[in-house]
């Protein structure tokens, strides 16, 4: 017969192993060119199309402007050293998150425990996409830095909070001007 301590230890190990399988994580991916990023002192947004700026574009721009200025860069609409642009293709994907349950109970027959894993059967969809920020050297007319992050969106458009968080994570990998 298992003791309470043995059962608790077994359940803890099983819970940790199963919860590790159920977590989602997304890391920022960065790609750099051979260009010297120190040349980038001023920036502007890459010229947009003649279409009106979407809510997503406005939110991503505002978040990027705030992040770059905090890193020591200056906005220059006249003659910027670099331009920034973004992509955010999205698609609907079925939301499947397995659940893990652990139970321990006792009665006249002793202590018993159990572990259960559940997979949702319904069709719940969420918007997912990859937010990519590209930095282009104006003098060379060449991309010199790119950062991207997979994001889950609550709606078709990225919210202000989602934009601030995602842009902050991506531009967190872009060098600070003050540290040079």
N, C-alpha and C positions, 0 to 999 in steps of 0.2 A: 504494500500500500504506500502511495506517495505521501510525503509529508507536505504541510502547507508551504514550507520554504522551498522545497523542490518544485512543487507545482507552480508557485509564483515565479521562480527563476525560469522554468520552461516557458511559461506564458509570456514573460517579458522578452525573452529571446525571439520567440515566434512573432510577437507583435512588432518588434523592431525590424525583423527580416521582411515581413509582409508590408509594413508601412514604407519601407525603402522602395518597394516595387510600385507603390501607388503615387509617388510624388512626381511632379512635373518640374523641370527647371529649364531655363533658357539663358544661355550665356551670350554676352556681346561678342560678335565676331568683327575683327578689324583687319583691314587690308591697306597697306601703305605702298606708295610708289617710291622711286629713288629720289624724288625731289626733296629739297630742304624745306621742312615745314616752318622754319624760322622766317622765311620770306613772307609768310602769311601774318601780316600785322592788322590789316583792315579787311573787312569782308562785306559782302552784300548778298542778298538772295538772288539766285539764278533767275533771269527774267522768266516770268510766268507766261502762259498763253493769254490770249485776249479774253478767255472765259473768266467769269467772276471766280474769285478765290473761294473754295469750299470751306466749311467749318473746320475740317481736318487740317487743311493747309494753313488757315489762320492760326490754329492752335499750335501746330508744329512750329511754324515760324516764330510765334511769340516765345515758345519754350526755348528754341534754339538761340534766339537773340539774347534772352536772359542768361542762358548758360555761357555763351561765348563772351559776353560782356563781363561776366563774373570771372572768367578765365583770363581777362586782360586784353581782349580783342576789341576793336573799335568798328562800329558800323560806318561805312562810307559808301554813299550811293553814287558819288562822282567817279572815283578811280580806285576801286577796291583791288587789293592784292589777290584775294580769293573770293570765290562765290560758293554758296552752299545751296544744295537742292535736296529733295527727299523723294522717296517712293514709298507707297504703302498699299501694295496690292493685297486684297482680302478675299477670303472665301468662307463659305459656311461649312462647318465641319461638325459632325456628330460629337456631342459632348459625352465622353465615356470616362467616368471616374469610378473605379472600383472602390468599394467600402470594405473596411475591416472592422470586425467586432470581436470583442473578447468578453467572456463572462466567467465569473467565479461564483459559486453558490455552495451553500452547505445545508445540511439537514441531518436527520437521524442516521443516514447512511454514510456520513462523512463529507468531505469537501470534494466538489467536482468542478470542472472547468471546461470551457469550450472556446473554439475560435471559429469564426465564420467569415467568409468573403462573399460579397454580393456584387453583381454586375448589373447596372441598370439596363432594362430592356426597351424602354420608351425611346422615342426619337427626339432628343433634345439637341438643338443646334446652337452653336455659337459662332461668332465671326472671329477668325484668326487671320493674322497677316504677318508680314515681315516689314518692319520700319527700317529703312535704309537712309542714312544721311551721307551725302557725298560732298567732298571739298574739292573744288576745281581751281587750279592755278590759272589766273586770268592771262598772264604773260605767255605761258606755254599752251594755253587752251587745252589743259590735260588734267585728268583726275589725279589727285595726289594722296587722297585719304578716303576711306570708306568704312563706316561702322554700321552694323545691322543687329537687330534684335527681333526675335519672334514675340509677338504680342497677341493677347486675347482681348477682344473688344466686346463691350456690352451692347453696342449698337453698330449701325453701318458706319457712322462717323466716329472718330476717336474723340474721347471726352478730354476736357482740359486737364483733369487729373492723370489720365492715361498718357497724354502727350507729355506732360511735365515729367512723369516718372520715366517713360521710355527714352525721351531725349536726354534726360539727366544721366541715365545709365550709359547711353551710347557716347555722349560727349564727355563723360567721365574718363573715357579712354583717350580723348584728344588732348594733346599736351597743353598745359597752362602757359600763357605768355609770360606771366610773372616769374615762373620757375626757370626761365632761360637765362 
